[in-house]
Amino acid sequence: MSDAYGFLAPIYQPLSRLVFGPDLLNANRAFLDLSMGKKSLILGGGDGLAYRDWDRNFIGEYWDTSPAMAKIATRNLRKSGIEVNCGSWSGKGKFDVVFLPFILDSIPDAEISELILQIYKSLNPGDLVVLSDFFPPATFIQKALQQLMITGFQLVARHQRSDLPGLASFFDPKIWRLVTQKTWRKGWIQARVYEKINDSMD
Ligand SMILES: C[S@@+](CC[C@H](N)C(=O)[O-])C[C@H]1O[C@@H](n2cnc3c(N)ncnc32)[C@H](O)[C@@H]1O
């Protein structure tokens, strides 16, 4: 299987730290406690470093399409009760908390809509989605860096997007309630918790 993140996987964390310091990791770790004792689904979990401290109180499934990332994640998640899977999540299973850590910014809008629908079906009212990702950059330098990253990821990791998705627009307020959020770098980086409040799409 070709691996879009094969080259990046071993250097992803050092690169992230070089450009953003601890901010991306902190965004992914901001709401991890919400899943203790619950069944979690992690989509695009990368090398799994954010979840390295999880123990057997944390159960569920991890999915990532990159074999190189999944291999590192197997080590980082070994103390937890999370099953590591390499590939695309099929949409099967029921969960209490779904983590979306810096995955949606690489996916076309139609696929994001489809994924959010699948997630909706896998949750009950009261269950949570934890989204950590890039939101609109606030300064000229951030805009320039964002564009540079988009181009770089298109070249190195075969990302399909040439812009940032408007992530908030995928969480219809009739179905999802924004419970809390944390921001870094003037809101460019955010971690958000959405609660599913409605079991009917009407
Ligand atoms: C930008 S990296 C982020 C990695 C990690 N979540 C982090 O924040 O450190 C995006 C990850 O999403 C994975 N990915 C992309 N599309 C995916 C999909 N449809 N299903 C599962 N994983 C996917 C990539 O292989 C990559 O590991």
The ligand as an ORCA input file, in Angstrom:
! r2SCAN-3c Opt
* xyz 0 1
  C      -1.745     16.154      9.563
  S      -1.628     14.499     10.089
  C      -2.090     14.660     11.793
  C      -1.601     13.509     12.640
  C      -2.014     13.567     14.112
  N      -3.441     13.550     14.260
  C      -1.439     14.772     14.794
  O      -2.160     15.752     14.989
  O      -0.253     14.729     15.165
  C      -3.092     13.804      9.363
  C      -3.208     12.312      9.604
  O      -4.473     11.891      9.119
  C      -4.302     10.673      8.414
  N      -5.444     10.569      7.491
  C      -5.708     11.316      6.397
  N      -6.887     10.968      5.846
  C      -7.366      9.946      6.616
  C      -8.566      9.167      6.593
  N      -9.498      9.337      5.666
  N      -8.748      8.229      7.546
  C      -7.810      8.041      8.523
  N      -6.658      8.751      8.595
  C      -6.450      9.700      7.653
  C      -2.932     10.783      7.773
  O      -2.382      9.532      7.440
  C      -2.145     11.485      8.875
  O      -1.572     10.581      9.777
*
